[in-house]
Structures are given as structure tokens and as C-alpha cells.
Amino acid sequence: MVAVCEGRGGVMKPKKYPYSGVAQTNKTTKKEKLELVAFPNIAIRKDMLKHIFSVVKNHDNTTIIYFRVYKIFGAYEEQEFKVNLSYEETMKILNLEVEE
């Protein structure tokens, strides 16, 4: 057991539960929770909406969303997701989420 000084009395008294972690507990707040934008086949984090580069209508009544996540020195990583919704429905969902 590790002796930890409690108080300013200078007396080395061991803590009853030195590794309980009660002081370090981090309760989740509303800001820390993941907020998701839900589509029929995928869900996207709300903070990823700012990385949308383009939204393209596909011929089989689906929509492709292209993301560009910028990295250091102007480089970026491009990702694409296929959403099983029409272009109009996808744009309605995206516009509602951007306004909030």
C-alpha cells in the first residue's frame, strides 16, 4: 500500500482507497455525446458534416456523399458513402442537420 499524505498536518497516513478513481470520474455531458445523422444504411457524426465536398445523384435512385478530410500541408483524404435515399430526401436531411 502506498502512503499518501492527506492534509497539511505532515502526518503520513495512507488513504483508505488510494486507487478508487472517484476524483477522476468524468461524467458525460451533452457536448461529449456523439450526435449522429441517420440515413437508412449509414450514420454520420454531426461534426463530419463540415467535411462534405459534394453530393451526387446516382442513376439507381441512390445518392453518393463525398467527404474531404483535410490534413497537414494541404493534403486531404477523400471518402465516399452511398446512401440508399433519393437525392431530394438526402438533401432534406442534410439541410435540417446543418441548420441546427
DOTIBA-845183 format. One record per residue: residue number from 1; residue in three letters; x, y, z of N, C-alpha, C in turn. Coordinates in nm, 3 decimals, decimal comma. Layout:
BEGIN
<vose><k>NUM</k><r>ALA</r><n_u>X</n_u><n_v>Y</n_v><n_w>Z</n_w><ca_u>X</ca_u><ca_v>Y</ca_v><ca_w>Z</ca_w><c_u>X</c_u><c_v>Y</c_v><c_w>Z</c_w></vose>
...
END
This chain:
BEGIN
<vose><k>1</k><r>MET</r><n_u>0,084</n_u><n_v>-0,117</n_v><n_w>0,000</n_w><ca_u>0,000</ca_u><ca_v>0,000</ca_v><ca_w>0,000</ca_w><c_u>0,089</c_u><c_v>0,123</c_v><c_w>0,000</c_w></vose>
<vose><k>2</k><r>VAL</r><n_u>0,054</n_u><n_v>0,219</n_v><n_w>-0,082</n_w><ca_u>0,133</ca_u><ca_v>0,340</ca_v><ca_w>-0,096</ca_w><c_u>0,085</c_u><c_v>0,443</c_v><c_w>0,004</c_w></vose>
<vose><k>3</k><r>ALA</r><n_u>0,178</n_u><n_v>0,504</n_v><n_w>0,073</n_w><ca_u>0,143</ca_u><ca_v>0,607</ca_v><ca_w>0,171</ca_w><c_u>0,130</c_u><c_v>0,740</c_v><c_w>0,100</c_w></vose>
<vose><k>4</k><r>VAL</r><n_u>0,014</n_u><n_v>0,803</n_v><n_w>0,116</n_w><ca_u>-0,012</ca_u><ca_v>0,932</ca_v><ca_w>0,054</ca_w><c_u>-0,047</c_u><c_v>1,030</c_v><c_w>0,163</c_w></vose>
<vose><k>5</k><r>CYS</r><n_u>0,013</n_u><n_v>1,148</n_v><n_w>0,157</n_w><ca_u>-0,009</ca_u><ca_v>1,249</ca_v><ca_w>0,260</ca_w><c_u>-0,144</c_u><c_v>1,315</c_v><c_w>0,238</c_w></vose>
<vose><k>6</k><r>GLU</r><n_u>-0,228</n_u><n_v>1,316</n_v><n_w>0,340</n_w><ca_u>-0,356</ca_u><ca_v>1,384</ca_v><ca_w>0,334</ca_w><c_u>-0,352</c_u><c_v>1,502</c_v><c_w>0,428</c_w></vose>
<vose><k>7</k><r>GLY</r><n_u>-0,385</n_u><n_v>1,619</n_v><n_w>0,379</n_w><ca_u>-0,388</ca_u><ca_v>1,737</ca_v><ca_w>0,464</ca_w><c_u>-0,251</c_u><c_v>1,798</c_v><c_w>0,481</c_w></vose>
<vose><k>8</k><r>ARG</r><n_u>-0,243</n_u><n_v>1,900</n_v><n_w>0,566</n_w><ca_u>-0,118</ca_u><ca_v>1,971</ca_v><ca_w>0,586</ca_w><c_u>-0,054</c_u><c_v>1,939</c_v><c_w>0,720</c_w></vose>
<vose><k>9</k><r>GLY</r><n_u>-0,105</n_u><n_v>1,842</n_v><n_w>0,788</n_w><ca_u>-0,051</ca_u><ca_v>1,809</ca_v><ca_w>0,919</ca_w><c_u>0,087</c_u><c_v>1,746</c_v><c_w>0,912</c_w></vose>
<vose><k>10</k><r>GLY</r><n_u>0,128</n_u><n_v>1,701</n_v><n_w>0,798</n_w><ca_u>0,259</ca_u><ca_v>1,642</ca_v><ca_w>0,783</ca_w><c_u>0,264</c_u><c_v>1,497</c_v><c_w>0,825</c_w></vose>
<vose><k>11</k><r>VAL</r><n_u>0,152</n_u><n_v>1,444</n_v><n_w>0,870</n_w><ca_u>0,149</ca_u><ca_v>1,305</ca_v><ca_w>0,912</ca_w><c_u>0,121</c_u><c_v>1,220</c_v><c_w>0,788</c_w></vose>
<vose><k>12</k><r>MET</r><n_u>0,206</n_u><n_v>1,120</n_v><n_w>0,769</n_w><ca_u>0,187</ca_u><ca_v>1,030</ca_v><ca_w>0,655</ca_w><c_u>0,085</c_u><c_v>0,924</c_v><c_w>0,694</c_w></vose>
<vose><k>13</k><r>LYS</r><n_u>-0,033</n_u><n_v>0,942</n_v><n_w>0,643</n_w><ca_u>-0,140</ca_u><ca_v>0,850</ca_v><ca_w>0,671</ca_w><c_u>-0,189</c_u><c_v>0,792</c_v><c_w>0,538</c_w></vose>
<vose><k>14</k><r>PRO</r><n_u>-0,193</n_u><n_v>0,662</n_v><n_w>0,522</n_w><ca_u>-0,236</ca_u><ca_v>0,606</ca_v><ca_w>0,394</ca_w><c_u>-0,384</c_u><c_v>0,631</c_v><c_w>0,368</c_w></vose>
<vose><k>15</k><r>LYS</r><n_u>-0,415</n_u><n_v>0,653</n_v><n_w>0,244</n_w><ca_u>-0,554</ca_u><ca_v>0,670</ca_v><ca_w>0,207</ca_w><c_u>-0,626</c_u><c_v>0,537</c_v><c_w>0,222</c_w></vose>
<vose><k>16</k><r>LYS</r><n_u>-0,756</n_u><n_v>0,545</n_v><n_w>0,248</n_w><ca_u>-0,833</ca_u><ca_v>0,424</ca_v><ca_w>0,266</ca_w><c_u>-0,845</c_u><c_v>0,349</c_v><c_w>0,133</c_w></vose>
<vose><k>17</k><r>TYR</r><n_u>-0,875</n_u><n_v>0,420</n_v><n_w>0,024</n_w><ca_u>-0,886</ca_u><ca_v>0,360</ca_v><ca_w>-0,110</ca_w><c_u>-0,803</c_u><c_v>0,445</c_v><c_w>-0,207</c_w></vose>
<vose><k>18</k><r>PRO</r><n_u>-0,673</n_u><n_v>0,421</n_v><n_w>-0,217</n_w><ca_u>-0,589</ca_u><ca_v>0,510</ca_v><ca_w>-0,298</ca_w><c_u>-0,615</c_u><c_v>0,502</c_v><c_w>-0,449</c_w></vose>
<vose><k>19</k><r>TYR</r><n_u>-0,668</n_u><n_v>0,393</n_v><n_w>-0,500</n_w><ca_u>-0,686</ca_u><ca_v>0,378</ca_v><ca_w>-0,644</ca_w><c_u>-0,833</c_u><c_v>0,367</c_v><c_w>-0,683</c_w></vose>
<vose><k>20</k><r>SER</r><n_u>-0,921</n_u><n_v>0,428</n_v><n_w>-0,606</n_w><ca_u>-1,063</ca_u><ca_v>0,415</ca_v><ca_w>-0,635</ca_w><c_u>-1,106</c_u><c_v>0,493</c_v><c_w>-0,758</c_w></vose>
<vose><k>21</k><r>GLY</r><n_u>-1,034</n_u><n_v>0,598</n_v><n_w>-0,792</n_w><ca_u>-1,066</ca_u><ca_v>0,675</ca_v><ca_w>-0,912</ca_w><c_u>-1,187</c_u><c_v>0,763</c_v><c_w>-0,898</c_w></vose>
<vose><k>22</k><r>VAL</r><n_u>-1,233</n_u><n_v>0,788</n_v><n_w>-0,778</n_w><ca_u>-1,351</ca_u><ca_v>0,870</ca_v><ca_w>-0,758</ca_w><c_u>-1,325</c_u><c_v>1,013</c_v><c_w>-0,803</c_w></vose>
<vose><k>23</k><r>ALA</r><n_u>-1,208</n_u><n_v>1,067</n_v><n_w>-0,778</n_w><ca_u>-1,178</ca_u><ca_v>1,204</ca_v><ca_w>-0,815</ca_w><c_u>-1,162</c_u><c_v>1,220</c_v><c_w>-0,966</c_w></vose>
<vose><k>24</k><r>GLN</r><n_u>-1,125</n_u><n_v>1,114</n_v><n_w>-1,036</n_w><ca_u>-1,101</ca_u><ca_v>1,123</ca_v><ca_w>-1,179</ca_w><c_u>-1,223</c_u><c_v>1,089</c_v><c_w>-1,264</c_w></vose>
<vose><k>25</k><r>THR</r><n_u>-1,337</n_u><n_v>1,057</n_v><n_w>-1,203</n_w><ca_u>-1,452</ca_u><ca_v>1,018</ca_v><ca_w>-1,283</ca_w><c_u>-1,498</c_u><c_v>1,136</c_v><c_w>-1,369</c_w></vose>
<vose><k>26</k><r>ASN</r><n_u>-1,523</n_u><n_v>1,105</n_v><n_w>-1,493</n_w><ca_u>-1,565</ca_u><ca_v>1,207</ca_v><ca_w>-1,587</ca_w><c_u>-1,706</c_u><c_v>1,170</c_v><c_w>-1,633</c_w></vose>
<vose><k>27</k><r>LYS</r><n_u>-1,803</n_u><n_v>1,250</n_v><n_w>-1,593</n_w><ca_u>-1,940</ca_u><ca_v>1,225</ca_v><ca_w>-1,634</ca_w><c_u>-1,963</c_u><c_v>1,286</c_v><c_w>-1,771</c_w></vose>
<vose><k>28</k><r>THR</r><n_u>-2,033</n_u><n_v>1,213</n_v><n_w>-1,857</n_w><ca_u>-2,057</ca_u><ca_v>1,264</ca_v><ca_w>-1,991</ca_w><c_u>-2,161</c_u><c_v>1,375</c_v><c_w>-1,986</c_w></vose>
<vose><k>29</k><r>THR</r><n_u>-2,134</n_u><n_v>1,479</n_v><n_w>-2,060</n_w><ca_u>-2,228</ca_u><ca_v>1,589</ca_v><ca_w>-2,072</ca_w><c_u>-2,288</c_u><c_v>1,584</c_v><c_w>-2,211</c_w></vose>
<vose><k>30</k><r>LYS</r><n_u>-2,379</n_u><n_v>1,674</n_v><n_w>-2,238</n_w><ca_u>-2,443</ca_u><ca_v>1,674</ca_v><ca_w>-2,369</ca_w><c_u>-2,343</c_u><c_v>1,703</c_v><c_w>-2,479</c_w></vose>
<vose><k>31</k><r>LYS</r><n_u>-2,243</n_u><n_v>1,786</n_v><n_w>-2,453</n_w><ca_u>-2,144</ca_u><ca_v>1,821</ca_v><ca_w>-2,554</ca_w><c_u>-2,056</c_u><c_v>1,702</c_v><c_w>-2,590</c_w></vose>
<vose><k>32</k><r>GLU</r><n_u>-2,032</n_u><n_v>1,612</n_v><n_w>-2,496</n_w><ca_u>-1,943</ca_u><ca_v>1,499</ca_v><ca_w>-2,520</ca_w><c_u>-2,012</c_u><c_v>1,382</c_v><c_w>-2,589</c_w></vose>
<vose><k>33</k><r>LYS</r><n_u>-2,144</n_u><n_v>1,379</n_v><n_w>-2,590</n_w><ca_u>-2,215</ca_u><ca_v>1,269</ca_v><ca_w>-2,654</ca_w><c_u>-2,202</c_u><c_v>1,279</c_v><c_w>-2,805</c_w></vose>
<vose><k>34</k><r>LEU</r><n_u>-2,196</n_u><n_v>1,165</n_v><n_w>-2,870</n_w><ca_u>-2,191</ca_u><ca_v>1,163</ca_v><ca_w>-3,015</ca_w><c_u>-2,330</c_u><c_v>1,188</c_v><c_w>-3,071</c_w></vose>
<vose><k>35</k><r>GLU</r><n_u>-2,341</n_u><n_v>1,289</n_v><n_w>-3,155</n_w><ca_u>-2,467</ca_u><ca_v>1,315</ca_v><ca_w>-3,222</ca_w><c_u>-2,454</c_u><c_v>1,265</c_v><c_w>-3,365</c_w></vose>
<vose><k>36</k><r>LEU</r><n_u>-2,551</n_u><n_v>1,188</n_v><n_w>-3,408</n_w><ca_u>-2,543</ca_u><ca_v>1,123</ca_v><ca_w>-3,539</ca_w><c_u>-2,653</c_u><c_v>1,171</c_v><c_w>-3,631</c_w></vose>
<vose><k>37</k><r>VAL</r><n_u>-2,622</n_u><n_v>1,175</n_v><n_w>-3,759</n_w><ca_u>-2,720</ca_u><ca_v>1,198</ca_v><ca_w>-3,864</ca_w><c_u>-2,749</c_u><c_v>1,062</c_v><c_w>-3,923</c_w></vose>
<vose><k>38</k><r>ALA</r><n_u>-2,874</n_u><n_v>1,018</n_v><n_w>-3,913</n_w><ca_u>-2,908</ca_u><ca_v>0,882</ca_v><ca_w>-3,952</ca_w><c_u>-2,968</c_u><c_v>0,878</c_v><c_w>-4,092</c_w></vose>
<vose><k>39</k><r>PHE</r><n_u>-2,914</n_u><n_v>0,791</n_v><n_w>-4,174</n_w><ca_u>-2,967</ca_u><ca_v>0,758</ca_v><ca_w>-4,304</ca_w><c_u>-3,010</c_u><c_v>0,612</c_v><c_w>-4,298</c_w></vose>
<vose><k>40</k><r>PRO</r><n_u>-3,081</n_u><n_v>0,561</n_v><n_w>-4,398</n_w><ca_u>-3,127</ca_u><ca_v>0,422</ca_v><ca_w>-4,390</ca_w><c_u>-3,015</c_u><c_v>0,318</c_v><c_w>-4,375</c_w></vose>
<vose><k>41</k><r>ASN</r><n_u>-2,900</n_u><n_v>0,341</n_v><n_w>-4,437</n_w><ca_u>-2,796</ca_u><ca_v>0,238</ca_v><ca_w>-4,430</ca_w><c_u>-2,668</c_u><c_v>0,282</c_v><c_w>-4,360</c_w></vose>
<vose><k>42</k><r>ILE</r><n_u>-2,650</n_u><n_v>0,412</n_v><n_w>-4,331</n_w><ca_u>-2,532</ca_u><ca_v>0,458</ca_v><ca_w>-4,258</ca_w><c_u>-2,572</c_u><c_v>0,567</c_v><c_w>-4,160</c_w></vose>
<vose><k>43</k><r>ALA</r><n_u>-2,482</n_u><n_v>0,596</n_v><n_w>-4,068</n_w><ca_u>-2,498</ca_u><ca_v>0,708</ca_v><ca_w>-3,975</ca_w><c_u>-2,367</c_u><c_v>0,786</c_v><c_w>-3,976</c_w></vose>
<vose><k>44</k><r>ILE</r><n_u>-2,377</n_u><n_v>0,918</n_v><n_w>-3,979</n_w><ca_u>-2,260</ca_u><ca_v>1,005</ca_v><ca_w>-3,987</ca_w><c_u>-2,260</c_u><c_v>1,095</c_v><c_w>-3,865</c_w></vose>
<vose><k>45</k><r>ARG</r><n_u>-2,142</n_u><n_v>1,114</n_v><n_w>-3,805</n_w><ca_u>-2,131</ca_u><ca_v>1,208</ca_v><ca_w>-3,693</ca_w><c_u>-2,159</c_u><c_v>1,349</c_v><c_w>-3,742</c_w></vose>
<vose><k>46</k><r>LYS</r><n_u>-2,223</n_u><n_v>1,430</n_v><n_w>-3,657</n_w><ca_u>-2,258</ca_u><ca_v>1,566</ca_v><ca_w>-3,696</ca_w><c_u>-2,135</c_u><c_v>1,650</c_v><c_w>-3,725</c_w></vose>
<vose><k>47</k><r>ASP</r><n_u>-2,026</n_u><n_v>1,626</n_v><n_w>-3,656</n_w><ca_u>-1,906</ca_u><ca_v>1,707</ca_v><ca_w>-3,680</ca_w><c_u>-1,842</c_u><c_v>1,675</c_v><c_w>-3,815</c_w></vose>
<vose><k>48</k><r>MET</r><n_u>-1,881</n_u><n_v>1,566</n_v><n_w>-3,879</n_w><ca_u>-1,828</ca_u><ca_v>1,532</ca_v><ca_w>-4,011</ca_w><c_u>-1,903</c_u><c_v>1,606</c_v><c_w>-4,123</c_w></vose>
<vose><k>49</k><r>LEU</r><n_u>-2,016</n_u><n_v>1,668</n_v><n_w>-4,093</n_w><ca_u>-2,092</ca_u><ca_v>1,737</ca_v><ca_w>-4,196</ca_w><c_u>-2,016</c_u><c_v>1,854</c_v><c_w>-4,256</c_w></vose>
<vose><k>50</k><r>LYS</r><n_u>-1,926</n_u><n_v>1,913</n_v><n_w>-4,182</n_w><ca_u>-1,849</ca_u><ca_v>2,026</ca_v><ca_w>-4,236</ca_w><c_u>-1,746</c_u><c_v>1,981</c_v><c_w>-4,339</c_w></vose>
<vose><k>51</k><r>HIS</r><n_u>-1,719</n_u><n_v>1,851</n_v><n_w>-4,348</n_w><ca_u>-1,622</ca_u><ca_v>1,797</ca_v><ca_w>-4,443</ca_w><c_u>-1,686</c_u><c_v>1,747</c_v><c_w>-4,573</c_w></vose>
<vose><k>52</k><r>ILE</r><n_u>-1,816</n_u><n_v>1,766</n_v><n_w>-4,590</n_w><ca_u>-1,882</ca_u><ca_v>1,720</ca_v><ca_w>-4,713</ca_w><c_u>-1,833</c_u><c_v>1,805</c_v><c_w>-4,829</c_w></vose>
<vose><k>53</k><r>PHE</r><n_u>-1,784</n_u><n_v>1,738</n_v><n_w>-4,932</n_w><ca_u>-1,732</ca_u><ca_v>1,807</ca_v><ca_w>-5,051</ca_w><c_u>-1,838</c_u><c_v>1,817</c_v><c_w>-5,159</c_w></vose>
<vose><k>54</k><r>SER</r><n_u>-1,908</n_u><n_v>1,707</n_v><n_w>-5,184</n_w><ca_u>-2,014</ca_u><ca_v>1,711</ca_v><ca_w>-5,284</ca_w><c_u>-2,115</c_u><c_v>1,599</c_v><c_w>-5,258</c_w></vose>
<vose><k>55</k><r>VAL</r><n_u>-2,235</n_u><n_v>1,620</n_v><n_w>-5,310</n_w><ca_u>-2,343</ca_u><ca_v>1,521</ca_v><ca_w>-5,302</ca_w><c_u>-2,389</c_u><c_v>1,498</c_v><c_w>-5,446</c_w></vose>
<vose><k>56</k><r>VAL</r><n_u>-2,383</n_u><n_v>1,372</n_v><n_w>-5,489</n_w><ca_u>-2,410</ca_u><ca_v>1,339</ca_v><ca_w>-5,630</ca_w><c_u>-2,527</c_u><c_v>1,242</c_v><c_w>-5,638</c_w></vose>
<vose><k>57</k><r>LYS</r><n_u>-2,619</n_u><n_v>1,271</n_v><n_w>-5,733</n_w><ca_u>-2,732</ca_u><ca_v>1,182</ca_v><ca_w>-5,758</ca_w><c_u>-2,685</c_u><c_v>1,068</c_v><c_w>-5,847</c_w></vose>
<vose><k>58</k><r>ASN</r><n_u>-2,718</n_u><n_v>0,946</n_v><n_w>-5,808</n_w><ca_u>-2,680</ca_u><ca_v>0,828</ca_v><ca_w>-5,884</ca_w><c_u>-2,800</c_u><c_v>0,782</c_v><c_w>-5,967</c_w></vose>
<vose><k>59</k><r>HIS</r><n_u>-2,778</n_u><n_v>0,705</n_v><n_w>-6,072</n_w><ca_u>-2,885</ca_u><ca_v>0,665</ca_v><ca_w>-6,163</ca_w><c_u>-2,984</c_u><c_v>0,564</c_v><c_w>-6,103</c_w></vose>
<vose><k>60</k><r>ASP</r><n_u>-2,943</n_u><n_v>0,490</n_v><n_w>-6,000</n_w><ca_u>-3,033</ca_u><ca_v>0,390</ca_v><ca_w>-5,942</ca_w><c_u>-3,105</c_u><c_v>0,443</c_v><c_w>-5,817</c_w></vose>
<vose><k>61</k><r>ASN</r><n_u>-3,140</n_u><n_v>0,572</n_v><n_w>-5,819</n_w><ca_u>-3,215</ca_u><ca_v>0,639</ca_v><ca_w>-5,711</ca_w><c_u>-3,141</c_u><c_v>0,632</c_v><c_w>-5,577</c_w></vose>
<vose><k>62</k><r>THR</r><n_u>-3,012</n_u><n_v>0,638</n_v><n_w>-5,581</n_w><ca_u>-2,931</ca_u><ca_v>0,649</ca_v><ca_w>-5,460</ca_w><c_u>-2,849</c_u><c_v>0,778</c_v><c_w>-5,469</c_w></vose>
<vose><k>63</k><r>THR</r><n_u>-2,782</n_u><n_v>0,811</n_v><n_w>-5,362</n_w><ca_u>-2,702</ca_u><ca_v>0,933</ca_v><ca_w>-5,355</ca_w><c_u>-2,564</c_u><c_v>0,897</c_v><c_w>-5,303</c_w></vose>
<vose><k>64</k><r>ILE</r><n_u>-2,462</n_u><n_v>0,960</n_v><n_w>-5,359</n_w><ca_u>-2,325</ca_u><ca_v>0,939</ca_v><ca_w>-5,311</ca_w><c_u>-2,278</c_u><c_v>1,069</c_v><c_w>-5,246</c_w></vose>
<vose><k>65</k><r>ILE</r><n_u>-2,230</n_u><n_v>1,059</n_v><n_w>-5,122</n_w><ca_u>-2,178</ca_u><ca_v>1,174</ca_v><ca_w>-5,048</ca_w><c_u>-2,027</c_u><c_v>1,162</c_v><c_w>-5,044</c_w></vose>
<vose><k>66</k><r>TYR</r><n_u>-1,957</n_u><n_v>1,266</n_v><n_w>-5,090</n_w><ca_u>-1,811</ca_u><ca_v>1,269</ca_v><ca_w>-5,089</ca_w><c_u>-1,763</c_u><c_v>1,358</c_v><c_w>-4,975</c_w></vose>
<vose><k>67</k><r>PHE</r><n_u>-1,669</n_u><n_v>1,306</n_v><n_w>-4,896</n_w><ca_u>-1,608</ca_u><ca_v>1,380</ca_v><ca_w>-4,787</ca_w><c_u>-1,462</c_u><c_v>1,408</c_v><c_w>-4,820</c_w></vose>
<vose><k>68</k><r>ARG</r><n_u>-1,414</n_u><n_v>1,524</n_v><n_w>-4,784</n_w><ca_u>-1,273</ca_u><ca_v>1,556</ca_v><ca_w>-4,789</ca_w><c_u>-1,230</c_u><c_v>1,598</c_v><c_w>-4,650</c_w></vose>
<vose><k>69</k><r>VAL</r><n_u>-1,147</n_u><n_v>1,516</n_v><n_w>-4,587</n_w><ca_u>-1,095</ca_u><ca_v>1,546</ca_v><ca_w>-4,454</ca_w><c_u>-0,953</c_u><c_v>1,599</c_v><c_w>-4,475</c_w></vose>
<vose><k>70</k><r>TYR</r><n_u>-0,935</n_u><n_v>1,727</n_v><n_w>-4,446</n_w><ca_u>-0,806</ca_u><ca_v>1,791</ca_v><ca_w>-4,471</ca_w><c_u>-0,706</c_u><c_v>1,755</c_v><c_w>-4,363</c_w></vose>
<vose><k>71</k><r>LYS</r><n_u>-0,581</n_u><n_v>1,739</n_v><n_w>-4,407</n_w><ca_u>-0,472</ca_u><ca_v>1,703</ca_v><ca_w>-4,318</ca_w><c_u>-0,365</c_u><c_v>1,811</c_v><c_w>-4,326</c_w></vose>
<vose><k>72</k><r>ILE</r><n_u>-0,248</n_u><n_v>1,783</n_v><n_w>-4,276</n_w><ca_u>-0,140</ca_u><ca_v>1,881</ca_v><ca_w>-4,271</ca_w><c_u>-0,088</c_u><c_v>1,912</c_v><c_w>-4,411</c_w></vose>
<vose><k>73</k><r>PHE</r><n_u>-0,046</n_u><n_v>2,036</n_v><n_w>-4,432</n_w><ca_u>0,016</ca_u><ca_v>2,084</ca_v><ca_w>-4,556</ca_w><c_u>-0,074</c_u><c_v>2,072</c_v><c_w>-4,679</c_w></vose>
<vose><k>74</k><r>GLY</r><n_u>-0,202</n_u><n_v>2,093</n_v><n_w>-4,663</n_w><ca_u>-0,293</ca_u><ca_v>2,096</ca_v><ca_w>-4,776</ca_w><c_u>-0,334</c_u><c_v>1,960</c_v><c_w>-4,830</c_w></vose>
<vose><k>75</k><r>ALA</r><n_u>-0,284</n_u><n_v>1,853</n_v><n_w>-4,775</n_w><ca_u>-0,323</ca_u><ca_v>1,720</ca_v><ca_w>-4,820</ca_w><c_u>-0,462</c_u><c_v>1,687</c_v><c_w>-4,763</c_w></vose>
<vose><k>76</k><r>TYR</r><n_u>-0,532</n_u><n_v>1,599</n_v><n_w>-4,829</n_w><ca_u>-0,663</ca_u><ca_v>1,559</ca_v><ca_w>-4,779</ca_w><c_u>-0,687</c_u><c_v>1,412</c_v><c_w>-4,812</c_w></vose>
<vose><k>77</k><r>GLU</r><n_u>-0,779</n_u><n_v>1,357</n_v><n_w>-4,736</n_w><ca_u>-0,822</ca_u><ca_v>1,218</ca_v><ca_w>-4,758</ca_w><c_u>-0,966</c_u><c_v>1,223</c_v><c_w>-4,806</c_w></vose>
<vose><k>78</k><r>GLU</r><n_u>-0,996</n_u><n_v>1,155</n_v><n_w>-4,914</n_w><ca_u>-1,130</ca_u><ca_v>1,158</ca_v><ca_w>-4,971</ca_w><c_u>-1,200</c_u><c_v>1,025</c_v><c_w>-4,945</c_w></vose>
<vose><k>79</k><r>GLN</r><n_u>-1,325</n_u><n_v>1,035</n_v><n_w>-4,899</n_w><ca_u>-1,406</ca_u><ca_v>0,916</ca_v><ca_w>-4,874</ca_w><c_u>-1,542</c_u><c_v>0,936</c_v><c_w>-4,939</c_w></vose>
<vose><k>80</k><r>GLU</r><n_u>-1,603</n_u><n_v>0,827</n_v><n_w>-4,978</n_w><ca_u>-1,737</ca_u><ca_v>0,836</ca_v><ca_w>-5,035</ca_w><c_u>-1,829</c_u><c_v>0,734</c_v><c_w>-4,969</c_w></vose>
<vose><k>81</k><r>PHE</r><n_u>-1,956</n_u><n_v>0,774</n_v><n_w>-4,954</n_w><ca_u>-2,057</ca_u><ca_v>0,688</ca_v><ca_w>-4,894</ca_w><c_u>-2,179</c_u><c_v>0,686</c_v><c_w>-4,983</c_w></vose>
<vose><k>82</k><r>LYS</r><n_u>-2,234</n_u><n_v>0,569</n_v><n_w>-5,001</n_w><ca_u>-2,354</ca_u><ca_v>0,553</ca_v><ca_w>-5,082</ca_w><c_u>-2,474</c_u><c_v>0,545</c_v><c_w>-4,989</c_w></vose>
<vose><k>83</k><r>VAL</r><n_u>-2,569</n_u><n_v>0,634</n_v><n_w>-5,009</n_w><ca_u>-2,689</ca_u><ca_v>0,641</ca_v><ca_w>-4,926</ca_w><c_u>-2,807</c_u><c_v>0,590</c_v><c_w>-5,007</c_w></vose>
<vose><k>84</k><r>ASN</r><n_u>-2,885</n_u><n_v>0,501</n_v><n_w>-4,949</n_w><ca_u>-3,000</ca_u><ca_v>0,443</ca_v><ca_w>-5,019</ca_w><c_u>-3,123</c_u><c_v>0,531</c_v><c_w>-5,006</c_w></vose>
<vose><k>85</k><r>LEU</r><n_u>-3,109</n_u><n_v>0,656</n_v><n_w>-5,046</n_w><ca_u>-3,220</ca_u><ca_v>0,751</ca_v><ca_w>-5,049</ca_w><c_u>-3,210</c_u><c_v>0,831</c_v><c_w>-5,178</c_w></vose>
<vose><k>86</k><r>SER</r><n_u>-3,320</n_u><n_v>0,891</n_v><n_w>-5,217</n_w><ca_u>-3,315</ca_u><ca_v>0,978</ca_v><ca_w>-5,334</ca_w><c_u>-3,236</c_u><c_v>1,104</c_v><c_w>-5,299</c_w></vose>
<vose><k>87</k><r>TYR</r><n_u>-3,194</n_u><n_v>1,174</n_v><n_w>-5,401</n_w><ca_u>-3,115</ca_u><ca_v>1,296</ca_v><ca_w>-5,382</ca_w><c_u>-3,193</c_u><c_v>1,399</c_v><c_w>-5,301</c_w></vose>
<vose><k>88</k><r>GLU</r><n_u>-3,320</n_u><n_v>1,415</n_v><n_w>-5,331</n_w><ca_u>-3,403</ca_u><ca_v>1,515</ca_v><ca_w>-5,263</ca_w><c_u>-3,417</c_u><c_v>1,483</c_v><c_w>-5,114</c_w></vose>
<vose><k>89</k><r>GLU</r><n_u>-3,442</n_u><n_v>1,356</n_v><n_w>-5,082</n_w><ca_u>-3,456</ca_u><ca_v>1,316</ca_v><ca_w>-4,942</ca_w><c_u>-3,324</c_u><c_v>1,335</c_v><c_w>-4,865</c_w></vose>
<vose><k>90</k><r>THR</r><n_u>-3,214</n_u><n_v>1,301</n_v><n_w>-4,930</n_w><ca_u>-3,083</ca_u><ca_v>1,318</ca_v><ca_w>-4,866</ca_w><c_u>-3,056</c_u><c_v>1,465</c_v><c_w>-4,838</c_w></vose>
<vose><k>91</k><r>MET</r><n_u>-3,087</n_u><n_v>1,551</n_v><n_w>-4,933</n_w><ca_u>-3,063</ca_u><ca_v>1,695</ca_v><ca_w>-4,914</ca_w><c_u>-3,153</c_u><c_v>1,752</c_v><c_w>-4,805</c_w></vose>
<vose><k>92</k><r>LYS</r><n_u>-3,276</n_u><n_v>1,702</n_v><n_w>-4,792</n_w><ca_u>-3,363</ca_u><ca_v>1,746</ca_v><ca_w>-4,684</ca_w><c_u>-3,302</c_u><c_v>1,714</c_v><c_w>-4,548</c_w></vose>
<vose><k>93</k><r>ILE</r><n_u>-3,251</n_u><n_v>1,592</n_v><n_w>-4,532</n_w><ca_u>-3,191</ca_u><ca_v>1,551</ca_v><ca_w>-4,405</ca_w><c_u>-3,066</c_u><c_v>1,633</c_v><c_w>-4,376</c_w></vose>
<vose><k>94</k><r>LEU</r><n_u>-2,981</n_u><n_v>1,651</n_v><n_w>-4,477</n_w><ca_u>-2,857</ca_u><ca_v>1,727</ca_v><ca_w>-4,456</ca_w><c_u>-2,887</c_u><c_v>1,873</c_v><c_w>-4,424</c_w></vose>
<vose><k>95</k><r>ASN</r><n_u>-2,984</n_u><n_v>1,934</n_v><n_w>-4,490</n_w><ca_u>-3,017</ca_u><ca_v>2,074</ca_v><ca_w>-4,463</ca_w><c_u>-3,077</c_u><c_v>2,092</c_v><c_w>-4,326</c_w></vose>
<vose><k>96</k><r>LEU</r><n_u>-3,155</n_u><n_v>1,996</n_v><n_w>-4,279</n_w><ca_u>-3,210</ca_u><ca_v>2,006</ca_v><ca_w>-4,143</ca_w><c_u>-3,099</c_u><c_v>2,000</c_v><c_w>-4,040</c_w></vose>
<vose><k>97</k><r>GLU</r><n_u>-3,001</n_u><n_v>1,915</n_v><n_w>-4,062</n_w><ca_u>-2,892</ca_u><ca_v>1,899</ca_v><ca_w>-3,964</ca_w><c_u>-2,798</c_u><c_v>2,018</c_v><c_w>-3,965</c_w></vose>
<vose><k>98</k><r>VAL</r><n_u>-2,778</n_u><n_v>2,081</n_v><n_w>-4,077</n_w><ca_u>-2,686</ca_u><ca_v>2,195</ca_v><ca_w>-4,083</ca_w><c_u>-2,749</c_u><c_v>2,316</c_v><c_w>-4,015</c_w></vose>
<vose><k>99</k><r>GLU</r><n_u>-2,879</n_u><n_v>2,333</n_v><n_w>-4,023</n_w><ca_u>-2,947</ca_u><ca_v>2,449</ca_v><ca_w>-3,963</ca_w><c_u>-2,944</c_u><c_v>2,444</c_v><c_w>-3,811</c_w></vose>
<vose><k>100</k><r>GLU</r><n_u>-2,941</n_u><n_v>2,328</n_v><n_w>-3,751</n_w><ca_u>-2,948</ca_u><ca_v>2,318</ca_v><ca_w>-3,603</ca_w><c_u>-2,820</c_u><c_v>2,358</c_v><c_w>-3,538</c_w></vose>
END
